[in-house]
Amino acid sequence: MRLNFLPQERIFYELFKQDIANISAGTVALADMVRNYQGVKAKAAHIADLEHDGDKITHEIFRRLNISFVTPIEREDIVALASILDSVLDLVEEIAAMLVLYNVRVPSVYLLEASTLLVDAVDQLRYAIDGLEDLKGLDKFWIEVHRIENEGDVLYRNAISELFSKDVYEPLEVIKWNRLYDLMEKAFDKCEDVANVIENLVIKNA
């Protein structure tokens, strides 16, 4: 984290870029895990390492915030953005961990489709955060995140409908998959929350 020589006002932008790049790596790793479902314990451990890296970046953002008299955007927005970004990767890590703990043998079609879609959502957030310093032309990114989240909702509802169809799954399997599906849905919701924070930033600083 080479930030010492950056102007004070640019440090937060650089940290947010590092954070979203790390989250992107985590979502790509999860998509790879469910698509190539081998060595899952090692893959889950790698995602856990990325989540720990994300925690360090979040702590650094808050540390910088506590020692900064002037910030490039409002403090409450820095706190909101950092906190919600941290939650996205927390959920990704939990999904990976639950796949191992639940001894899932084969990922469902929903997890395959949703994990790929989550990568797309985080890509849009990455584009937006990379342009956060200028706050120009970001609307297309948050609009796309909202569209992806809606698509994720459709996937989720279809998956839940199948899950609770009569005599399709054993009760214990229903509990496992329902938990995994809920975590994935929450990850999409958090991505949309990030998009909302960015939209609010643009409106306030226009």
C-alpha positions as CSV (number, residue, x, y, z in Angstrom):
1,M,0.0,0.0,0.0
2,R,2.2,2.8,-1.3
3,L,0.2,5.9,-0.3
4,N,2.6,8.1,1.6
5,F,3.5,10.3,-1.4
6,L,0.0,10.8,-2.7
7,P,-1.7,14.1,-2.0
8,Q,-4.0,13.9,1.0
9,E,-7.1,14.4,-1.1
10,R,-6.3,11.5,-3.4
11,I,-5.5,8.9,-0.8
12,F,-9.2,7.9,-0.3
13,Y,-9.7,7.5,-4.1
14,E,-6.7,5.3,-4.3
15,L,-7.8,3.2,-1.4
16,F,-11.3,2.8,-2.8
17,K,-9.8,1.6,-6.1
18,Q,-7.7,-0.9,-4.2
19,D,-10.8,-2.1,-2.4
20,I,-13.0,-2.6,-5.4
21,A,-10.1,-4.3,-7.3
22,N,-9.8,-6.7,-4.3
23,I,-13.6,-7.3,-4.3
24,S,-13.4,-8.0,-8.1
25,A,-10.7,-10.6,-7.5
26,G,-13.0,-12.2,-4.9
27,T,-16.0,-12.4,-7.1
28,V,-14.0,-13.8,-10.0
29,A,-12.5,-16.4,-7.6
30,L,-16.0,-17.4,-6.5
31,A,-17.2,-17.7,-10.0
32,D,-14.2,-19.9,-10.9
33,M,-14.8,-22.0,-7.8
34,V,-18.4,-22.9,-8.7
35,R,-17.6,-23.2,-12.4
36,N,-14.5,-25.5,-11.9
37,Y,-15.6,-27.3,-8.7
38,Q,-12.3,-28.9,-7.7
39,G,-10.0,-28.1,-4.9
40,V,-12.8,-26.2,-3.3
41,K,-11.1,-26.0,0.1
42,A,-8.1,-24.3,-1.3
43,K,-10.2,-22.0,-3.4
44,A,-12.3,-21.0,-0.4
45,A,-9.1,-20.3,1.6
46,H,-7.9,-18.0,-1.2
47,I,-11.2,-16.1,-1.1
48,A,-10.8,-15.8,2.7
49,D,-7.4,-14.4,2.2
50,L,-8.8,-11.8,-0.2
51,E,-11.5,-10.9,2.4
52,H,-8.7,-10.4,5.0
53,D,-7.0,-8.1,2.5
54,G,-10.2,-6.2,2.1
55,D,-10.5,-5.8,5.9
56,K,-7.0,-4.2,5.9
57,I,-8.0,-1.7,3.2
58,T,-11.2,-0.8,5.1
59,H,-9.3,-0.3,8.3
60,E,-6.8,1.9,6.5
61,I,-9.6,4.0,5.0
62,F,-11.0,4.5,8.5
63,R,-7.6,5.2,10.0
64,R,-7.0,7.9,7.3
65,L,-10.4,9.3,8.0
66,N,-9.6,9.7,11.7
67,I,-6.4,11.7,11.0
68,S,-7.7,13.8,8.1
69,F,-9.0,17.3,8.8
70,V,-10.2,17.8,5.2
71,T,-11.6,15.0,3.0
72,P,-12.4,15.1,-0.8
73,I,-16.0,14.0,-0.1
74,E,-18.1,14.1,3.0
75,R,-17.0,11.8,5.8
76,E,-20.4,10.1,6.1
77,D,-20.1,9.1,2.4
78,I,-16.6,7.7,2.9
79,V,-17.9,5.7,5.9
80,A,-20.9,4.4,3.9
81,L,-19.0,3.5,0.8
82,A,-16.2,1.7,2.7
83,S,-18.6,-0.2,5.0
84,I,-20.9,-1.4,2.2
85,L,-17.9,-2.4,0.0
86,D,-16.6,-4.5,2.9
87,S,-19.9,-6.2,3.2
88,V,-19.9,-7.3,-0.5
89,L,-16.7,-9.3,0.0
90,D,-17.8,-10.6,3.4
91,L,-20.8,-12.2,1.7
92,V,-18.7,-13.6,-1.1
93,E,-16.3,-15.2,1.4
94,E,-19.3,-16.6,3.4
95,I,-20.7,-18.2,0.3
96,A,-17.4,-19.9,-0.5
97,A,-17.0,-21.0,3.1
98,M,-20.6,-22.4,3.3
99,L,-20.0,-24.5,0.1
100,V,-17.2,-26.2,1.9
101,L,-18.9,-26.5,5.3
102,Y,-22.1,-27.8,3.8
103,N,-20.1,-30.4,1.8
104,V,-21.8,-29.3,-1.5
105,R,-20.9,-31.8,-4.1
106,V,-22.1,-30.0,-7.2
107,P,-23.1,-26.3,-7.4
108,S,-26.6,-25.6,-8.6
109,V,-27.4,-23.9,-11.8
110,Y,-28.5,-20.8,-9.9
111,L,-25.1,-20.5,-8.2
112,L,-23.3,-20.9,-11.6
113,E,-25.5,-18.1,-13.2
114,A,-25.6,-15.8,-10.2
115,S,-21.9,-15.9,-9.5
116,T,-21.2,-14.9,-13.1
117,L,-23.8,-12.1,-12.8
118,L,-22.2,-10.9,-9.6
119,V,-18.8,-10.5,-11.4
120,D,-20.6,-8.3,-13.9
121,A,-22.2,-6.2,-11.1
122,V,-18.8,-5.6,-9.4
123,D,-17.2,-4.8,-12.8
124,Q,-19.7,-1.9,-13.2
125,L,-18.9,-0.7,-9.6
126,R,-15.2,-0.9,-10.4
127,Y,-15.7,1.4,-13.5
128,A,-17.7,3.8,-11.3
129,I,-15.2,3.9,-8.5
130,D,-12.3,4.3,-11.0
131,G,-14.1,7.5,-12.1
132,L,-15.1,8.7,-8.6
133,E,-12.5,11.5,-8.5
134,D,-14.1,13.2,-11.5
135,L,-17.7,12.2,-10.8
136,K,-18.5,12.4,-14.5
137,G,-20.4,9.9,-16.7
138,L,-21.0,7.5,-13.8
139,D,-24.7,7.2,-14.3
140,K,-24.4,4.4,-16.9
141,F,-22.6,2.3,-14.4
142,W,-25.1,2.5,-11.5
143,I,-28.0,2.1,-13.9
144,E,-26.4,-1.1,-15.1
145,V,-25.9,-2.3,-11.5
146,H,-29.6,-1.8,-10.9
147,R,-30.4,-3.8,-14.1
148,I,-28.1,-6.6,-13.0
149,E,-29.6,-6.6,-9.5
150,N,-33.1,-7.0,-11.0
151,E,-31.8,-9.9,-13.1
152,G,-30.4,-11.4,-10.0
153,D,-33.8,-11.1,-8.3
154,V,-35.4,-13.1,-11.1
155,L,-32.8,-15.8,-10.8
156,Y,-33.2,-15.9,-7.1
157,R,-37.0,-16.2,-7.2
158,N,-36.8,-19.0,-9.8
159,A,-34.3,-20.8,-7.7
160,I,-36.4,-20.5,-4.5
161,S,-39.5,-21.6,-6.4
162,E,-37.7,-24.8,-7.5
163,L,-36.2,-25.3,-4.1
164,F,-39.5,-25.4,-2.4
165,S,-41.2,-27.5,-5.1
166,K,-42.8,-30.6,-3.7
167,D,-40.5,-33.7,-3.5
168,V,-37.6,-32.1,-5.3
169,Y,-35.1,-31.7,-2.4
170,E,-34.7,-33.3,0.9
171,P,-35.5,-31.0,3.9
172,L,-31.8,-30.7,4.9
173,E,-30.9,-29.8,1.3
174,V,-33.5,-27.2,1.3
175,I,-32.0,-25.6,4.4
176,K,-28.5,-25.6,2.8
177,W,-29.5,-24.2,-0.5
178,N,-31.8,-21.6,0.9
179,R,-29.0,-20.2,3.0
180,L,-26.6,-20.1,0.0
181,Y,-29.2,-18.5,-2.2
182,D,-30.0,-15.9,0.5
183,L,-26.3,-15.0,0.8
184,M,-26.0,-14.5,-2.9
185,E,-29.1,-12.4,-3.0
186,K,-27.7,-10.2,-0.2
187,A,-24.5,-9.8,-2.2
188,F,-26.5,-8.4,-5.2
189,D,-28.4,-6.1,-2.8
190,K,-25.1,-4.8,-1.3
191,C,-23.8,-4.1,-4.9
192,E,-26.9,-2.0,-5.4
193,D,-26.3,-0.2,-2.1
194,V,-22.9,0.7,-3.4
195,A,-24.4,2.0,-6.6
196,N,-26.9,4.1,-4.5
197,V,-24.0,5.7,-2.5
198,I,-22.2,6.6,-5.7
199,E,-25.3,8.1,-7.2
200,N,-25.9,10.1,-4.1
201,L,-22.3,11.3,-4.2
202,V,-22.7,12.5,-7.7
203,I,-26.0,14.3,-6.9
204,K,-24.5,16.0,-3.9
205,N,-21.3,17.1,-5.6
206,A,-22.8,18.1,-9.0
